[in-house]
């Protein structure tokens, strides 16, 4: 279900290993990603030099594996998002939620994101960079998220949980993602606090 880049788009060893799914030895691009995710979940700054030292490789090797710090952050953000959306979707299906699963999954996800230690640190210390990685139209994270949401919307439509909106799935996904982002990244956009409750009400009002 996860949206992945096309094979021709892989530019770093990390991206290639993510695609291949090979079991990694101790120090590999995937090990670097998992360590970076661990730091992100702990609210630690993801630092290339520090990661390299903990992995026991040189900074040059780590850069060769993962690309720039921003490329690594994009993969960390997407890996965390991908796993969270899958987990939340499984929960919504198990609960047999009668309304739009897209709206419910994104509502729960946005509430988790807003309370996440790594997200709070990025919003506080690197808000402009975080918004650029997560929200710009050309960003890899943005493209993958819209693709995933379009899949959720299509599944909702197949089961008549969304019936009243005359837009293609990708168009509605783009609008839905933008709405969700506006409530997650409120500090960078307006300076106000994030508002997951209003986000949930808006999503359920739109996706019905």
KEKE-3310 file (N, C-alpha, C; in steps of 0.2 Angstrom, whole numbers, plus 5000, padded with zeros to 4 digits):
npx = (5004:5010:5017:5030:5045:5048:5058:5068:5071:5080:5093:5102:5112:5104:5091:5091:5093:5082:5072:5076:5075:5084:5091:5100:5118:5128:5132:5125:5116:5102:5103:5108:5097:5087:5094:5094:5080:5077:5083:5076:5063:5066:5067:5080:5092:5095:5111:5123:5137:5137:5129:5137:5148:5142:5138:5150:5156:5164:5161:5160:5157:5144:5138:5139:5130:5117:5115:5112:5110:5097:5091:5091:5083:5071:5069:5068:5057:5047:5048:5043:5030:5025:5024:5016:5004:5000:4999:4988:4978:4976:4970:4959:4951:4950:4942:4930:4926:4913:4913:4922:4937:4949:4948:4948:4960:4969:4966:4969:4982:4988:4986:4995:5007:5008:5010:5023:5039:5051:5045:5041:5053:5059:5050:5052:5066:5070:5060:5058:5065:5060:5046:5048:5054:5043:5031:5032:5028:5036:5043:5049:5043:5031:5025:5025:5016:5004:5001:4999:4988:4979:4977:4970:4958:4953:4950:4940:4930:4927:4920:4909:4911:4914:4905:4901:4909:4915:4929:4945:4954:4967:4967:4958:4965:4977:4971:4966:4978:4984:4975:4976:4990:4990:4985:4994:5006:5004:5011:5022:5015:5005:5009:5002:4996:4996:4981:4973:4960:4951:4956:4952:4938:4936:4941:4932:4920:4923:4926:4915)
npy = (4994:5006:5021:5021:5027:5027:5015:5021:5032:5031:5037:5037:5025:5022:5023:5014:5002:5002:4999:4986:4978:4970:4960:4968:4970:4974:4988:4998:5007:5005:5003:5015:5023:5017:5020:5034:5036:5032:5042:5053:5049:5051:5064:5070:5079:5076:5072:5071:5069:5064:5052:5045:5042:5034:5023:5018:5022:5032:5050:5053:5041:5039:5050:5046:5035:5040:5052:5070:5078:5083:5075:5063:5066:5067:5054:5048:5055:5050:5036:5035:5041:5032:5020:5023:5027:5015:5007:5014:5013:5000:4999:5006:4999:4987:4992:4994:5007:5017:5029:5039:5031:5037:5050:5047:5040:5050:5060:5054:5052:5065:5070:5062:5066:5080:5079:5073:5070:5072:5079:5091:5096:5099:5108:5119:5122:5121:5126:5132:5124:5111:5113:5115:5103:5095:5100:5107:5107:5100:5091:5076:5069:5075:5071:5057:5056:5061:5052:5040:5044:5046:5033:5028:5036:5031:5018:5021:5026:5015:5008:5015:5025:5038:5049:5061:5070:5077:5074:5069:5055:5059:5072:5076:5070:5078:5090:5086:5082:5095:5102:5095:5097:5111:5111:5104:5111:5123:5132:5136:5142:5152:5155:5151:5139:5121:5112:5099:5094:5102:5100:5086:5088:5095:5087:5076:5082:5086:5073:5064)
npz = (5000:5003:4995:4984:4977:4959:4951:4943:4950:4961:4970:4980:4991:5002:4998:4987:4995:5003:4993:4988:5000:5007:5019:5032:5036:5051:5050:5039:5025:5029:5042:5046:5044:5053:5065:5064:5064:5077:5085:5080:5085:5099:5100:5097:5089:5072:5067:5056:5058:5071:5070:5061:5069:5079:5072:5068:5056:5043:5041:5027:5022:5027:5021:5008:5008:5012:5007:5007:5023:5023:5014:5021:5032:5025:5022:5035:5040:5031:5033:5046:5045:5035:5042:5053:5047:5041:5053:5059:5050:5050:5062:5061:5052:5059:5069:5062:5058:5052:5045:5033:5031:5027:5032:5046:5048:5045:5054:5066:5064:5062:5075:5082:5076:5079:5093:5093:5099:5090:5080:5086:5090:5078:5073:5082:5081:5068:5059:5047:5037:5040:5036:5023:5018:5021:5015:5002:4985:4976:4985:4990:5001:5001:4989:4991:5002:4997:4986:4995:5002:4991:4988:5000:4999:4987:4991:5000:4992:4984:4993:4996:5006:5004:4994:4989:4982:4967:4962:4955:4963:4965:4965:4975:4986:4986:4990:5003:5010:5010:5018:5030:5033:5035:5048:5056:5054:5059:5067:5059:5049:5053:5066:5077:5088:5085:5079:5082:5084:5077:5064:5063:5063:5051:5041:5042:5038:5025:5019:5015)
capx = (5000:5015:5019:5037:5048:5050:5065:5073:5072:5084:5099:5107:5112:5099:5085:5091:5092:5074:5069:5078:5073:5089:5093:5106:5123:5127:5132:5122:5111:5096:5105:5108:5090:5084:5097:5091:5073:5077:5085:5070:5058:5068:5068:5086:5094:5099:5117:5127:5143:5135:5126:5142:5152:5138:5138:5156:5158:5166:5156:5160:5153:5137:5135:5138:5124:5111:5115:5113:5106:5089:5088:5090:5077:5065:5067:5066:5050:5043:5047:5039:5024:5022:5023:5011:4998:4998:4996:4982:4973:4974:4966:4952:4948:4948:4936:4925:4923:4908:4914:4928:4944:4954:4947:4949:4967:4973:4964:4973:4990:4990:4986:5001:5012:5008:5013:5029:5045:5055:5042:5041:5060:5060:5046:5054:5072:5071:5054:5057:5068:5055:5040:5051:5054:5036:5025:5033:5025:5042:5046:5048:5039:5024:5023:5023:5010:4998:5000:4996:4981:4974:4975:4965:4952:4950:4947:4934:4925:4925:4915:4904:4912:4915:4901:4898:4914:4917:4936:4949:4957:4973:4965:4955:4971:4981:4967:4966:4984:4985:4971:4980:4996:4989:4984:5000:5012:5001:5016:5026:5011:5002:5012:4997:4997:4992:4974:4971:4953:4948:4958:4947:4931:4936:4942:4926:4915:4925:4927:4909)
capy = (5000:5012:5024:5021:5030:5023:5012:5025:5038:5030:5041:5035:5018:5020:5022:5007:4996:5002:4996:4979:4975:4965:4960:4972:4968:4979:4995:4999:5012:5004:5004:5022:5025:5015:5024:5041:5036:5031:5049:5057:5048:5053:5071:5072:5082:5071:5075:5066:5067:5059:5046:5041:5040:5029:5017:5016:5023:5039:5054:5052:5035:5040:5054:5042:5030:5043:5059:5075:5078:5084:5068:5058:5068:5065:5047:5047:5057:5046:5030:5036:5042:5026:5015:5026:5027:5008:5005:5017:5011:4993:5000:5009:4994:4983:4995:4995:5014:5018:5035:5039:5029:5042:5056:5045:5039:5057:5064:5051:5053:5072:5071:5059:5070:5086:5077:5069:5074:5074:5085:5097:5099:5102:5115:5124:5124:5121:5126:5133:5118:5106:5115:5114:5096:5091:5103:5110:5102:5096:5087:5068:5067:5077:5066:5050:5056:5062:5045:5036:5047:5044:5026:5028:5039:5026:5012:5024:5027:5008:5005:5021:5029:5045:5049:5067:5075:5076:5076:5063:5053:5062:5079:5076:5068:5084:5095:5083:5083:5102:5104:5092:5100:5117:5111:5101:5115:5130:5137:5139:5146:5157:5157:5148:5132:5116:5111:5092:5093:5106:5096:5080:5090:5098:5081:5072:5086:5086:5067:5060)
capz = (5000:5003:4989:4984:4971:4954:4951:4940:4954:4967:4969:4986:4993:5006:4994:4984:4999:5004:4987:4988:5005:5009:5027:5032:5041:5056:5048:5032:5024:5033:5049:5047:5044:5059:5070:5063:5066:5084:5087:5079:5090:5105:5100:5096:5082:5068:5065:5052:5061:5077:5067:5058:5075:5083:5067:5067:5049:5042:5039:5020:5020:5028:5016:5002:5009:5013:5003:5012:5029:5021:5011:5026:5036:5021:5023:5042:5040:5027:5036:5052:5042:5032:5047:5057:5043:5041:5059:5060:5045:5052:5068:5059:5049:5064:5073:5058:5058:5047:5041:5029:5034:5026:5037:5052:5049:5045:5060:5071:5062:5064:5082:5084:5073:5083:5100:5093:5101:5085:5076:5090:5090:5071:5072:5086:5080:5061:5057:5039:5034:5041:5032:5016:5017:5021:5012:4996:4980:4973:4990:4990:5006:4999:4984:4993:5006:4992:4983:5000:5003:4986:4989:5005:4996:4982:4994:5003:4987:4982:4999:4997:5012:5001:4989:4986:4979:4960:4960:4955:4969:4967:4966:4982:4990:4987:4995:5010:5013:5012:5024:5036:5034:5038:5055:5059:5053:5060:5070:5054:5044:5056:5073:5082:5090:5081:5082:5079:5084:5071:5058:5062:5061:5044:5037:5042:5035:5018:5016:5017)
cpx = (5004:5017:5027:5039:5049:5057:5070:5075:5077:5091:5104:5106:5106:5092:5085:5090:5085:5070:5070:5076:5078:5090:5100:5111:5123:5127:5130:5118:5105:5097:5105:5101:5087:5087:5094:5084:5072:5079:5079:5064:5059:5068:5075:5088:5098:5105:5121:5134:5142:5133:5132:5146:5148:5138:5144:5159:5160:5160:5155:5156:5146:5134:5134:5132:5118:5110:5116:5109:5098:5087:5087:5084:5071:5064:5065:5058:5045:5042:5043:5032:5021:5020:5017:5004:4996:4995:4989:4976:4971:4969:4959:4948:4946:4942:4930:4921:4919:4909:4920:4934:4949:4954:4950:4957:4971:4972:4969:4980:4992:4990:4993:5007:5013:5011:5020:5035:5049:5052:5042:5048:5061:5056:5049:5061:5074:5065:5053:5060:5063:5049:5042:5051:5047:5031:5026:5031:5030:5045:5044:5043:5032:5021:5021:5017:5004:4996:4996:4989:4976:4972:4969:4958:4949:4947:4940:4928:4922:4919:4910:4905:4913:4911:4899:4903:4916:4924:4939:4952:4963:4972:4962:4961:4975:4977:4967:4972:4986:4981:4974:4986:4995:4987:4990:5005:5009:5007:5020:5022:5008:5005:5007:4999:4993:4985:4971:4963:4949:4949:4953:4940:4931:4937:4936:4920:4917:4924:4920:4905)
cpy = (5006:5014:5024:5025:5025:5020:5017:5031:5037:5033:5040:5028:5017:5019:5015:5001:4996:4998:4988:4975:4969:4966:4963:4969:4974:4986:4996:5005:5011:5005:5011:5025:5024:5019:5032:5041:5036:5038:5053:5056:5050:5061:5074:5075:5077:5074:5069:5064:5062:5052:5041:5038:5034:5022:5015:5017:5030:5043:5054:5046:5036:5045:5050:5037:5034:5050:5064:5074:5079:5078:5063:5060:5066:5058:5045:5049:5053:5039:5030:5037:5036:5021:5017:5025:5019:5005:5008:5015:5004:4994:5002:5003:4989:4985:4995:5002:5015:5024:5034:5037:5034:5048:5053:5043:5045:5061:5061:5052:5060:5073:5068:5064:5076:5085:5074:5073:5076:5080:5091:5100:5102:5108:5120:5126:5124:5121:5127:5127:5112:5107:5114:5107:5093:5094:5106:5105:5098:5091:5080:5066:5069:5072:5059:5050:5057:5055:5040:5038:5045:5037:5025:5030:5034:5020:5015:5024:5020:5005:5010:5024:5037:5045:5055:5072:5073:5078:5069:5062:5057:5070:5080:5074:5075:5089:5093:5084:5090:5104:5101:5095:5107:5117:5108:5107:5123:5134:5140:5144:5152:5159:5154:5141:5127:5114:5104:5091:5096:5102:5090:5082:5092:5092:5077:5076:5086:5079:5063:5059)
cpz = (5000:4996:4989:4977:4966:4954:4948:4945:4960:4965:4975:4988:4998:5003:4990:4989:5002:4999:4987:4994:5008:5016:5028:5037:5046:5054:5040:5031:5029:5040:5051:5048:5050:5065:5070:5066:5074:5087:5086:5084:5097:5106:5099:5089:5078:5065:5062:5055:5067:5075:5065:5064:5078:5078:5066:5060:5049:5040:5031:5018:5021:5023:5009:5002:5009:5010:5009:5018:5028:5018:5016:5030:5032:5022:5030:5042:5037:5030:5042:5050:5039:5037:5051:5053:5042:5047:5061:5056:5047:5058:5066:5056:5054:5068:5069:5058:5052:5042:5037:5033:5033:5031:5044:5053:5049:5051:5066:5070:5064:5071:5085:5082:5078:5090:5099:5095:5095:5081:5080:5090:5083:5070:5076:5084:5072:5057:5049:5035:5034:5036:5024:5014:5016:5017:5005:4990:4977:4978:4989:4995:5004:4994:4986:4998:5002:4989:4988:5001:4997:4986:4994:5002:4991:4985:4998:4998:4985:4987:5001:5004:5010:4995:4985:4983:4972:4959:4959:4961:4971:4968:4974:4987:4991:4991:5002:5013:5015:5018:5031:5038:5038:5046:5059:5059:5055:5063:5065:5049:5047:5063:5078:5083:5086:5084:5079:5079:5079:5065:5057:5060:5053:5039:5036:5038:5027:5015:5018:5011)
residu = (UNK:UNK:UNK:UNK:UNK:UNK:UNK:UNK:UNK:UNK:UNK:UNK:UNK:UNK:UNK:UNK:UNK:UNK:UNK:UNK:UNK:UNK:UNK:UNK:UNK:UNK:UNK:UNK:UNK:UNK:UNK:UNK:UNK:UNK:UNK:UNK:UNK:UNK:UNK:UNK:UNK:UNK:UNK:UNK:UNK:UNK:UNK:UNK:UNK:UNK:UNK:UNK:UNK:UNK:UNK:UNK:UNK:UNK:UNK:UNK:UNK:UNK:UNK:UNK:UNK:UNK:UNK:UNK:UNK:UNK:UNK:UNK:UNK:UNK:UNK:UNK:UNK:UNK:UNK:UNK:UNK:UNK:UNK:UNK:UNK:UNK:UNK:UNK:UNK:UNK:UNK:UNK:UNK:UNK:UNK:UNK:UNK:UNK:UNK:UNK:UNK:UNK:UNK:UNK:UNK:UNK:UNK:UNK:UNK:UNK:UNK:UNK:UNK:UNK:UNK:UNK:UNK:UNK:UNK:UNK:UNK:UNK:UNK:UNK:UNK:UNK:UNK:UNK:UNK:UNK:UNK:UNK:UNK:UNK:UNK:UNK:UNK:UNK:UNK:UNK:UNK:UNK:UNK:UNK:UNK:UNK:UNK:UNK:UNK:UNK:UNK:UNK:UNK:UNK:UNK:UNK:UNK:UNK:UNK:UNK:UNK:UNK:UNK:UNK:UNK:UNK:UNK:UNK:UNK:UNK:UNK:UNK:UNK:UNK:UNK:UNK:UNK:UNK:UNK:UNK:UNK:UNK:UNK:UNK:UNK:UNK:UNK:UNK:UNK:UNK:UNK:UNK:UNK:UNK:UNK:UNK:UNK:UNK:UNK:UNK:UNK:UNK:UNK:UNK:UNK:UNK:UNK:UNK)
# end
